[in-house]
């Protein structure tokens, strides 16, 4: 424990090697602190405890930091405060309109295809796909690869030579488009 206090004093004095020596000595305790903070967060948190530790550590001893700790306990209190601020900043970012605001997040891989169902009229689907292909051929091809060939988003993106995020966007658009196109036909409604 005396080593930690001495290294903290060296960090405060501006010794550039002291920060590298400090991390291995405090990492396990910081990790426990981060895990406890993350356990109190709501489900769906994307930040991992390890990332939280690293971000907090950089804020404490990084180039922009001005460290001044009276003791080992003061250092860990500062680390806890840095972690709290990081989590609050992330929560604010997630609530921003550009990140979806308070709309629930939906993983597209967990959503069933819009055209799936036992009562599906393949002729109506084929006609709708032909219409979609006229205005958006890549999206229609993606539907064929996903629905008929059973490929995942990643596999279909690779086949089409597009990024996974583009395939995700195309898939969401195509599902909605097909749902609207098939909605008006009696007996052909997707499940």
mmCIF file of the C-alpha atoms, coordinates in Angstrom:
data_MODEL
# 
_entry.id   MODEL 
# 
loop_
_atom_site.group_PDB 
_atom_site.id 
_atom_site.type_symbol 
_atom_site.label_atom_id 
_atom_site.label_alt_id 
_atom_site.label_comp_id 
_atom_site.label_asym_id 
_atom_site.label_entity_id 
_atom_site.label_seq_id 
_atom_site.pdbx_PDB_ins_code 
_atom_site.Cartn_x 
_atom_site.Cartn_y 
_atom_site.Cartn_z 
_atom_site.occupancy 
_atom_site.B_iso_or_equiv 
_atom_site.pdbx_formal_charge 
_atom_site.auth_seq_id 
_atom_site.auth_comp_id 
_atom_site.auth_asym_id 
_atom_site.auth_atom_id 
_atom_site.pdbx_PDB_model_num 
ATOM 1   C CA . UNK A 1 1   ? 0.000   0.000   0.000   1.00 0.00 ? 1   UNK A CA 1 
ATOM 2   C CA . UNK A 1 2   ? 2.943   2.313   0.644   1.00 0.00 ? 2   UNK A CA 1 
ATOM 3   C CA . UNK A 1 3   ? 3.998   1.755   -2.968  1.00 0.00 ? 3   UNK A CA 1 
ATOM 4   C CA . UNK A 1 4   ? 0.664   3.099   -4.210  1.00 0.00 ? 4   UNK A CA 1 
ATOM 5   C CA . UNK A 1 5   ? 0.980   6.222   -2.061  1.00 0.00 ? 5   UNK A CA 1 
ATOM 6   C CA . UNK A 1 6   ? 4.544   6.830   -3.269  1.00 0.00 ? 6   UNK A CA 1 
ATOM 7   C CA . UNK A 1 7   ? 3.570   6.342   -6.906  1.00 0.00 ? 7   UNK A CA 1 
ATOM 8   C CA . UNK A 1 8   ? 0.562   8.654   -6.478  1.00 0.00 ? 8   UNK A CA 1 
ATOM 9   C CA . UNK A 1 9   ? 2.936   11.307  -5.158  1.00 0.00 ? 9   UNK A CA 1 
ATOM 10  C CA . UNK A 1 10  ? 5.210   10.745  -8.176  1.00 0.00 ? 10  UNK A CA 1 
ATOM 11  C CA . UNK A 1 11  ? 2.245   11.064  -10.557 1.00 0.00 ? 11  UNK A CA 1 
ATOM 12  C CA . UNK A 1 12  ? 1.239   14.285  -8.827  1.00 0.00 ? 12  UNK A CA 1 
ATOM 13  C CA . UNK A 1 13  ? 4.805   15.551  -9.165  1.00 0.00 ? 13  UNK A CA 1 
ATOM 14  C CA . UNK A 1 14  ? 4.620   14.954  -12.928 1.00 0.00 ? 14  UNK A CA 1 
ATOM 15  C CA . UNK A 1 15  ? 6.746   11.800  -13.266 1.00 0.00 ? 15  UNK A CA 1 
ATOM 16  C CA . UNK A 1 16  ? 5.665   10.349  -16.657 1.00 0.00 ? 16  UNK A CA 1 
ATOM 17  C CA . UNK A 1 17  ? 6.669   6.779   -15.752 1.00 0.00 ? 17  UNK A CA 1 
ATOM 18  C CA . UNK A 1 18  ? 4.711   6.785   -12.499 1.00 0.00 ? 18  UNK A CA 1 
ATOM 19  C CA . UNK A 1 19  ? 1.322   6.526   -14.248 1.00 0.00 ? 19  UNK A CA 1 
ATOM 20  C CA . UNK A 1 20  ? 2.428   3.338   -15.999 1.00 0.00 ? 20  UNK A CA 1 
ATOM 21  C CA . UNK A 1 21  ? 3.591   1.898   -12.670 1.00 0.00 ? 21  UNK A CA 1 
ATOM 22  C CA . UNK A 1 22  ? 0.342   2.847   -10.948 1.00 0.00 ? 22  UNK A CA 1 
ATOM 23  C CA . UNK A 1 23  ? -2.129  1.008   -13.172 1.00 0.00 ? 23  UNK A CA 1 
ATOM 24  C CA . UNK A 1 24  ? -1.037  -2.574  -12.362 1.00 0.00 ? 24  UNK A CA 1 
ATOM 25  C CA . UNK A 1 25  ? -1.178  -1.793  -8.646  1.00 0.00 ? 25  UNK A CA 1 
ATOM 26  C CA . UNK A 1 26  ? -4.707  -0.338  -8.660  1.00 0.00 ? 26  UNK A CA 1 
ATOM 27  C CA . UNK A 1 27  ? -6.298  -2.093  -11.649 1.00 0.00 ? 27  UNK A CA 1 
ATOM 28  C CA . UNK A 1 28  ? -8.039  -4.902  -9.728  1.00 0.00 ? 28  UNK A CA 1 
ATOM 29  C CA . UNK A 1 29  ? -9.607  -2.485  -7.251  1.00 0.00 ? 29  UNK A CA 1 
ATOM 30  C CA . UNK A 1 30  ? -10.672 -0.125  -10.040 1.00 0.00 ? 30  UNK A CA 1 
ATOM 31  C CA . UNK A 1 31  ? -12.186 -3.065  -11.899 1.00 0.00 ? 31  UNK A CA 1 
ATOM 32  C CA . UNK A 1 32  ? -14.207 -4.080  -8.811  1.00 0.00 ? 32  UNK A CA 1 
ATOM 33  C CA . UNK A 1 33  ? -15.345 -0.491  -8.395  1.00 0.00 ? 33  UNK A CA 1 
ATOM 34  C CA . UNK A 1 34  ? -16.385 -0.320  -12.068 1.00 0.00 ? 34  UNK A CA 1 
ATOM 35  C CA . UNK A 1 35  ? -18.200 -3.667  -11.864 1.00 0.00 ? 35  UNK A CA 1 
ATOM 36  C CA . UNK A 1 36  ? -20.156 -2.417  -8.852  1.00 0.00 ? 36  UNK A CA 1 
ATOM 37  C CA . UNK A 1 37  ? -21.071 0.777   -10.731 1.00 0.00 ? 37  UNK A CA 1 
ATOM 38  C CA . UNK A 1 38  ? -22.139 -1.209  -13.804 1.00 0.00 ? 38  UNK A CA 1 
ATOM 39  C CA . UNK A 1 39  ? -24.277 -3.569  -11.708 1.00 0.00 ? 39  UNK A CA 1 
ATOM 40  C CA . UNK A 1 40  ? -26.328 -0.594  -10.581 1.00 0.00 ? 40  UNK A CA 1 
ATOM 41  C CA . UNK A 1 41  ? -26.971 0.495   -14.188 1.00 0.00 ? 41  UNK A CA 1 
ATOM 42  C CA . UNK A 1 42  ? -30.122 -0.358  -16.117 1.00 0.00 ? 42  UNK A CA 1 
ATOM 43  C CA . UNK A 1 43  ? -30.049 -3.393  -18.435 1.00 0.00 ? 43  UNK A CA 1 
ATOM 44  C CA . UNK A 1 44  ? -28.882 -2.693  -21.968 1.00 0.00 ? 44  UNK A CA 1 
ATOM 45  C CA . UNK A 1 45  ? -25.831 -0.705  -20.923 1.00 0.00 ? 45  UNK A CA 1 
ATOM 46  C CA . UNK A 1 46  ? -23.291 -0.903  -23.740 1.00 0.00 ? 46  UNK A CA 1 
ATOM 47  C CA . UNK A 1 47  ? -20.305 0.283   -21.744 1.00 0.00 ? 47  UNK A CA 1 
ATOM 48  C CA . UNK A 1 48  ? -18.262 -2.543  -20.232 1.00 0.00 ? 48  UNK A CA 1 
ATOM 49  C CA . UNK A 1 49  ? -16.558 -2.372  -16.842 1.00 0.00 ? 49  UNK A CA 1 
ATOM 50  C CA . UNK A 1 50  ? -13.101 -2.659  -18.428 1.00 0.00 ? 50  UNK A CA 1 
ATOM 51  C CA . UNK A 1 51  ? -13.775 0.279   -20.755 1.00 0.00 ? 51  UNK A CA 1 
ATOM 52  C CA . UNK A 1 52  ? -15.084 2.273   -17.800 1.00 0.00 ? 52  UNK A CA 1 
ATOM 53  C CA . UNK A 1 53  ? -11.872 1.582   -15.847 1.00 0.00 ? 53  UNK A CA 1 
ATOM 54  C CA . UNK A 1 54  ? -9.671  2.641   -18.752 1.00 0.00 ? 54  UNK A CA 1 
ATOM 55  C CA . UNK A 1 55  ? -11.628 5.827   -19.454 1.00 0.00 ? 55  UNK A CA 1 
ATOM 56  C CA . UNK A 1 56  ? -11.654 6.802   -15.774 1.00 0.00 ? 56  UNK A CA 1 
ATOM 57  C CA . UNK A 1 57  ? -7.925  6.066   -15.436 1.00 0.00 ? 57  UNK A CA 1 
ATOM 58  C CA . UNK A 1 58  ? -7.153  8.259   -18.437 1.00 0.00 ? 58  UNK A CA 1 
ATOM 59  C CA . UNK A 1 59  ? -9.164  11.079  -16.902 1.00 0.00 ? 59  UNK A CA 1 
ATOM 60  C CA . UNK A 1 60  ? -7.282  10.698  -13.628 1.00 0.00 ? 60  UNK A CA 1 
ATOM 61  C CA . UNK A 1 61  ? -3.699  10.484  -14.902 1.00 0.00 ? 61  UNK A CA 1 
ATOM 62  C CA . UNK A 1 62  ? -3.901  11.425  -18.591 1.00 0.00 ? 62  UNK A CA 1 
ATOM 63  C CA . UNK A 1 63  ? -2.196  14.383  -20.228 1.00 0.00 ? 63  UNK A CA 1 
ATOM 64  C CA . UNK A 1 64  ? -5.137  16.713  -19.543 1.00 0.00 ? 64  UNK A CA 1 
ATOM 65  C CA . UNK A 1 65  ? -5.450  15.652  -15.883 1.00 0.00 ? 65  UNK A CA 1 
ATOM 66  C CA . UNK A 1 66  ? -4.108  17.660  -13.005 1.00 0.00 ? 66  UNK A CA 1 
ATOM 67  C CA . UNK A 1 67  ? -3.685  14.977  -10.337 1.00 0.00 ? 67  UNK A CA 1 
ATOM 68  C CA . UNK A 1 68  ? -3.674  15.932  -6.686  1.00 0.00 ? 68  UNK A CA 1 
ATOM 69  C CA . UNK A 1 69  ? -4.493  13.174  -4.239  1.00 0.00 ? 69  UNK A CA 1 
ATOM 70  C CA . UNK A 1 70  ? -3.881  13.267  -0.506  1.00 0.00 ? 70  UNK A CA 1 
ATOM 71  C CA . UNK A 1 71  ? -3.973  9.488   -0.140  1.00 0.00 ? 71  UNK A CA 1 
ATOM 72  C CA . UNK A 1 72  ? -4.795  6.178   -1.711  1.00 0.00 ? 72  UNK A CA 1 
ATOM 73  C CA . UNK A 1 73  ? -8.409  6.560   -0.541  1.00 0.00 ? 73  UNK A CA 1 
ATOM 74  C CA . UNK A 1 74  ? -8.613  9.998   -2.135  1.00 0.00 ? 74  UNK A CA 1 
ATOM 75  C CA . UNK A 1 75  ? -7.418  8.484   -5.427  1.00 0.00 ? 75  UNK A CA 1 
ATOM 76  C CA . UNK A 1 76  ? -10.155 5.819   -5.362  1.00 0.00 ? 76  UNK A CA 1 
ATOM 77  C CA . UNK A 1 77  ? -12.777 8.426   -4.468  1.00 0.00 ? 77  UNK A CA 1 
ATOM 78  C CA . UNK A 1 78  ? -11.633 10.446  -7.478  1.00 0.00 ? 78  UNK A CA 1 
ATOM 79  C CA . UNK A 1 79  ? -11.834 7.283   -9.611  1.00 0.00 ? 79  UNK A CA 1 
ATOM 80  C CA . UNK A 1 80  ? -15.397 6.631   -8.436  1.00 0.00 ? 80  UNK A CA 1 
ATOM 81  C CA . UNK A 1 81  ? -16.352 10.219  -9.285  1.00 0.00 ? 81  UNK A CA 1 
ATOM 82  C CA . UNK A 1 82  ? -14.753 9.906   -12.744 1.00 0.00 ? 82  UNK A CA 1 
ATOM 83  C CA . UNK A 1 83  ? -16.726 6.703   -13.374 1.00 0.00 ? 83  UNK A CA 1 
ATOM 84  C CA . UNK A 1 84  ? -19.954 8.381   -12.286 1.00 0.00 ? 84  UNK A CA 1 
ATOM 85  C CA . UNK A 1 85  ? -19.345 11.279  -14.668 1.00 0.00 ? 85  UNK A CA 1 
ATOM 86  C CA . UNK A 1 86  ? -18.584 8.932   -17.560 1.00 0.00 ? 86  UNK A CA 1 
ATOM 87  C CA . UNK A 1 87  ? -21.807 6.998   -16.983 1.00 0.00 ? 87  UNK A CA 1 
ATOM 88  C CA . UNK A 1 88  ? -23.842 10.222  -16.759 1.00 0.00 ? 88  UNK A CA 1 
ATOM 89  C CA . UNK A 1 89  ? -22.264 11.530  -19.983 1.00 0.00 ? 89  UNK A CA 1 
ATOM 90  C CA . UNK A 1 90  ? -23.063 8.286   -21.751 1.00 0.00 ? 90  UNK A CA 1 
ATOM 91  C CA . UNK A 1 91  ? -26.666 8.345   -20.515 1.00 0.00 ? 91  UNK A CA 1 
ATOM 92  C CA . UNK A 1 92  ? -27.047 11.904  -21.807 1.00 0.00 ? 92  UNK A CA 1 
ATOM 93  C CA . UNK A 1 93  ? -25.588 10.898  -25.182 1.00 0.00 ? 93  UNK A CA 1 
ATOM 94  C CA . UNK A 1 94  ? -28.040 8.016   -25.462 1.00 0.00 ? 94  UNK A CA 1 
ATOM 95  C CA . UNK A 1 95  ? -30.972 10.315  -24.711 1.00 0.00 ? 95  UNK A CA 1 
ATOM 96  C CA . UNK A 1 96  ? -29.927 12.779  -27.393 1.00 0.00 ? 96  UNK A CA 1 
ATOM 97  C CA . UNK A 1 97  ? -32.302 12.920  -30.338 1.00 0.00 ? 97  UNK A CA 1 
ATOM 98  C CA . UNK A 1 98  ? -29.559 11.969  -32.789 1.00 0.00 ? 98  UNK A CA 1 
ATOM 99  C CA . UNK A 1 99  ? -29.052 8.713   -30.873 1.00 0.00 ? 99  UNK A CA 1 
ATOM 100 C CA . UNK A 1 100 ? -32.734 7.801   -30.807 1.00 0.00 ? 100 UNK A CA 1 
ATOM 101 C CA . UNK A 1 101 ? -33.798 9.775   -27.743 1.00 0.00 ? 101 UNK A CA 1 
ATOM 102 C CA . UNK A 1 102 ? -36.138 7.764   -25.596 1.00 0.00 ? 102 UNK A CA 1 
ATOM 103 C CA . UNK A 1 103 ? -37.197 5.417   -28.394 1.00 0.00 ? 103 UNK A CA 1 
ATOM 104 C CA . UNK A 1 104 ? -36.573 1.790   -27.474 1.00 0.00 ? 104 UNK A CA 1 
ATOM 105 C CA . UNK A 1 105 ? -33.625 0.171   -29.194 1.00 0.00 ? 105 UNK A CA 1 
ATOM 106 C CA . UNK A 1 106 ? -34.413 -2.900  -31.293 1.00 0.00 ? 106 UNK A CA 1 
ATOM 107 C CA . UNK A 1 107 ? -31.840 -5.372  -32.565 1.00 0.00 ? 107 UNK A CA 1 
ATOM 108 C CA . UNK A 1 108 ? -32.814 -6.096  -36.167 1.00 0.00 ? 108 UNK A CA 1 
ATOM 109 C CA . UNK A 1 109 ? -31.466 -9.646  -35.929 1.00 0.00 ? 109 UNK A CA 1 
ATOM 110 C CA . UNK A 1 110 ? -34.044 -10.363 -33.212 1.00 0.00 ? 110 UNK A CA 1 
ATOM 111 C CA . UNK A 1 111 ? -36.949 -9.170  -35.361 1.00 0.00 ? 111 UNK A CA 1 
ATOM 112 C CA . UNK A 1 112 ? -38.789 -11.713 -37.439 1.00 0.00 ? 112 UNK A CA 1 
ATOM 113 C CA . UNK A 1 113 ? -38.910 -11.091 -41.197 1.00 0.00 ? 113 UNK A CA 1 
ATOM 114 C CA . UNK A 1 114 ? -41.872 -8.915  -42.143 1.00 0.00 ? 114 UNK A CA 1 
ATOM 115 C CA . UNK A 1 115 ? -43.013 -11.427 -44.749 1.00 0.00 ? 115 UNK A CA 1 
ATOM 116 C CA . UNK A 1 116 ? -42.738 -14.564 -42.629 1.00 0.00 ? 116 UNK A CA 1 
ATOM 117 C CA . UNK A 1 117 ? -45.760 -16.581 -41.693 1.00 0.00 ? 117 UNK A CA 1 
ATOM 118 C CA . UNK A 1 118 ? -47.591 -19.761 -42.607 1.00 0.00 ? 118 UNK A CA 1 
ATOM 119 C CA . UNK A 1 119 ? -50.301 -17.954 -44.606 1.00 0.00 ? 119 UNK A CA 1 
ATOM 120 C CA . UNK A 1 120 ? -47.852 -16.154 -46.868 1.00 0.00 ? 120 UNK A CA 1 
ATOM 121 C CA . UNK A 1 121 ? -48.892 -15.931 -50.499 1.00 0.00 ? 121 UNK A CA 1 
ATOM 122 C CA . UNK A 1 122 ? -45.645 -16.438 -52.409 1.00 0.00 ? 122 UNK A CA 1 
ATOM 123 C CA . UNK A 1 123 ? -47.161 -15.031 -55.593 1.00 0.00 ? 123 UNK A CA 1 
ATOM 124 C CA . UNK A 1 124 ? -48.086 -11.794 -53.812 1.00 0.00 ? 124 UNK A CA 1 
ATOM 125 C CA . UNK A 1 125 ? -44.613 -11.685 -52.279 1.00 0.00 ? 125 UNK A CA 1 
ATOM 126 C CA . UNK A 1 126 ? -43.016 -12.219 -55.674 1.00 0.00 ? 126 UNK A CA 1 
ATOM 127 C CA . UNK A 1 127 ? -45.091 -9.398  -57.169 1.00 0.00 ? 127 UNK A CA 1 
ATOM 128 C CA . UNK A 1 128 ? -44.172 -7.107  -54.291 1.00 0.00 ? 128 UNK A CA 1 
ATOM 129 C CA . UNK A 1 129 ? -40.476 -8.020  -54.669 1.00 0.00 ? 129 UNK A CA 1 
ATOM 130 C CA . UNK A 1 130 ? -40.643 -7.204  -58.390 1.00 0.00 ? 130 UNK A CA 1 
ATOM 131 C CA . UNK A 1 131 ? -42.100 -3.783  -57.553 1.00 0.00 ? 131 UNK A CA 1 
ATOM 132 C CA . UNK A 1 132 ? -39.420 -3.217  -54.915 1.00 0.00 ? 132 UNK A CA 1 
ATOM 133 C CA . UNK A 1 133 ? -36.712 -4.278  -57.395 1.00 0.00 ? 133 UNK A CA 1 
ATOM 134 C CA . UNK A 1 134 ? -37.785 -1.533  -59.804 1.00 0.00 ? 134 UNK A CA 1 
ATOM 135 C CA . UNK A 1 135 ? -37.091 1.222   -57.303 1.00 0.00 ? 135 UNK A CA 1 
ATOM 136 C CA . UNK A 1 136 ? -34.534 -0.467  -55.026 1.00 0.00 ? 136 UNK A CA 1 
ATOM 137 C CA . UNK A 1 137 ? -32.900 -3.508  -56.648 1.00 0.00 ? 137 UNK A CA 1 
ATOM 138 C CA . UNK A 1 138 ? -30.281 -4.022  -53.919 1.00 0.00 ? 138 UNK A CA 1 
ATOM 139 C CA . UNK A 1 139 ? -32.943 -4.044  -51.205 1.00 0.00 ? 139 UNK A CA 1 
ATOM 140 C CA . UNK A 1 140 ? -34.998 -6.591  -53.144 1.00 0.00 ? 140 UNK A CA 1 
ATOM 141 C CA . UNK A 1 141 ? -31.910 -8.765  -53.583 1.00 0.00 ? 141 UNK A CA 1 
ATOM 142 C CA . UNK A 1 142 ? -31.222 -8.537  -49.854 1.00 0.00 ? 142 UNK A CA 1 
ATOM 143 C CA . UNK A 1 143 ? -34.749 -9.772  -49.098 1.00 0.00 ? 143 UNK A CA 1 
ATOM 144 C CA . UNK A 1 144 ? -34.226 -12.725 -51.426 1.00 0.00 ? 144 UNK A CA 1 
ATOM 145 C CA . UNK A 1 145 ? -30.930 -13.603 -49.760 1.00 0.00 ? 145 UNK A CA 1 
ATOM 146 C CA . UNK A 1 146 ? -32.345 -13.271 -46.239 1.00 0.00 ? 146 UNK A CA 1 
ATOM 147 C CA . UNK A 1 147 ? -35.803 -14.744 -46.753 1.00 0.00 ? 147 UNK A CA 1 
ATOM 148 C CA . UNK A 1 148 ? -35.277 -17.407 -49.386 1.00 0.00 ? 148 UNK A CA 1 
ATOM 149 C CA . UNK A 1 149 ? -31.607 -18.327 -48.932 1.00 0.00 ? 149 UNK A CA 1 
ATOM 150 C CA . UNK A 1 150 ? -31.661 -17.954 -45.141 1.00 0.00 ? 150 UNK A CA 1 
ATOM 151 C CA . UNK A 1 151 ? -28.484 -15.858 -44.997 1.00 0.00 ? 151 UNK A CA 1 
ATOM 152 C CA . UNK A 1 152 ? -27.664 -13.687 -42.001 1.00 0.00 ? 152 UNK A CA 1 
ATOM 153 C CA . UNK A 1 153 ? -27.270 -9.933  -42.390 1.00 0.00 ? 153 UNK A CA 1 
ATOM 154 C CA . UNK A 1 154 ? -23.479 -10.334 -42.369 1.00 0.00 ? 154 UNK A CA 1 
ATOM 155 C CA . UNK A 1 155 ? -23.540 -13.085 -45.006 1.00 0.00 ? 155 UNK A CA 1 
ATOM 156 C CA . UNK A 1 156 ? -25.952 -11.199 -47.263 1.00 0.00 ? 156 UNK A CA 1 
ATOM 157 C CA . UNK A 1 157 ? -23.888 -8.016  -46.927 1.00 0.00 ? 157 UNK A CA 1 
ATOM 158 C CA . UNK A 1 158 ? -20.803 -9.940  -48.001 1.00 0.00 ? 158 UNK A CA 1 
ATOM 159 C CA . UNK A 1 159 ? -22.605 -11.412 -51.024 1.00 0.00 ? 159 UNK A CA 1 
ATOM 160 C CA . UNK A 1 160 ? -23.887 -7.963  -52.050 1.00 0.00 ? 160 UNK A CA 1 
ATOM 161 C CA . UNK A 1 161 ? -20.539 -6.289  -51.403 1.00 0.00 ? 161 UNK A CA 1 
ATOM 162 C CA . UNK A 1 162 ? -21.952 -3.777  -48.922 1.00 0.00 ? 162 UNK A CA 1 
ATOM 163 C CA . UNK A 1 163 ? -21.273 -3.013  -45.274 1.00 0.00 ? 163 UNK A CA 1 
ATOM 164 C CA . UNK A 1 164 ? -23.247 -4.707  -42.517 1.00 0.00 ? 164 UNK A CA 1 
ATOM 165 C CA . UNK A 1 165 ? -24.684 -1.365  -41.404 1.00 0.00 ? 165 UNK A CA 1 
ATOM 166 C CA . UNK A 1 166 ? -25.902 -0.657  -44.945 1.00 0.00 ? 166 UNK A CA 1 
ATOM 167 C CA . UNK A 1 167 ? -27.438 -4.130  -45.049 1.00 0.00 ? 167 UNK A CA 1 
ATOM 168 C CA . UNK A 1 168 ? -29.135 -3.468  -41.688 1.00 0.00 ? 168 UNK A CA 1 
ATOM 169 C CA . UNK A 1 169 ? -30.625 -0.237  -43.030 1.00 0.00 ? 169 UNK A CA 1 
ATOM 170 C CA . UNK A 1 170 ? -31.683 -1.871  -46.306 1.00 0.00 ? 170 UNK A CA 1 
ATOM 171 C CA . UNK A 1 171 ? -33.262 -4.769  -44.401 1.00 0.00 ? 171 UNK A CA 1 
ATOM 172 C CA . UNK A 1 172 ? -35.288 -2.450  -42.169 1.00 0.00 ? 172 UNK A CA 1 
ATOM 173 C CA . UNK A 1 173 ? -36.473 -0.458  -45.186 1.00 0.00 ? 173 UNK A CA 1 
ATOM 174 C CA . UNK A 1 174 ? -37.346 -3.563  -47.223 1.00 0.00 ? 174 UNK A CA 1 
ATOM 175 C CA . UNK A 1 175 ? -39.302 -5.151  -44.366 1.00 0.00 ? 175 UNK A CA 1 
ATOM 176 C CA . UNK A 1 176 ? -41.350 -1.994  -43.892 1.00 0.00 ? 176 UNK A CA 1 
ATOM 177 C CA . UNK A 1 177 ? -41.878 -1.560  -47.622 1.00 0.00 ? 177 UNK A CA 1 
ATOM 178 C CA . UNK A 1 178 ? -43.032 -5.161  -48.037 1.00 0.00 ? 178 UNK A CA 1 
ATOM 179 C CA . UNK A 1 179 ? -45.297 -4.944  -45.002 1.00 0.00 ? 179 UNK A CA 1 
ATOM 180 C CA . UNK A 1 180 ? -47.060 -1.944  -46.561 1.00 0.00 ? 180 UNK A CA 1 
ATOM 181 C CA . UNK A 1 181 ? -47.145 -3.560  -50.004 1.00 0.00 ? 181 UNK A CA 1 
ATOM 182 C CA . UNK A 1 182 ? -48.644 -6.812  -48.711 1.00 0.00 ? 182 UNK A CA 1 
ATOM 183 C CA . UNK A 1 183 ? -50.909 -5.206  -46.123 1.00 0.00 ? 183 UNK A CA 1 
ATOM 184 C CA . UNK A 1 184 ? -53.720 -4.389  -48.557 1.00 0.00 ? 184 UNK A CA 1 
ATOM 185 C CA . UNK A 1 185 ? -54.182 -7.957  -49.795 1.00 0.00 ? 185 UNK A CA 1 
ATOM 186 C CA . UNK A 1 186 ? -56.755 -10.056 -47.894 1.00 0.00 ? 186 UNK A CA 1 
ATOM 187 C CA . UNK A 1 187 ? -55.249 -13.260 -46.529 1.00 0.00 ? 187 UNK A CA 1 
ATOM 188 C CA . UNK A 1 188 ? -51.731 -12.177 -47.402 1.00 0.00 ? 188 UNK A CA 1 
ATOM 189 C CA . UNK A 1 189 ? -50.915 -10.245 -44.261 1.00 0.00 ? 189 UNK A CA 1 
ATOM 190 C CA . UNK A 1 190 ? -47.540 -11.115 -42.774 1.00 0.00 ? 190 UNK A CA 1 
ATOM 191 C CA . UNK A 1 191 ? -47.604 -12.704 -39.351 1.00 0.00 ? 191 UNK A CA 1 
# 
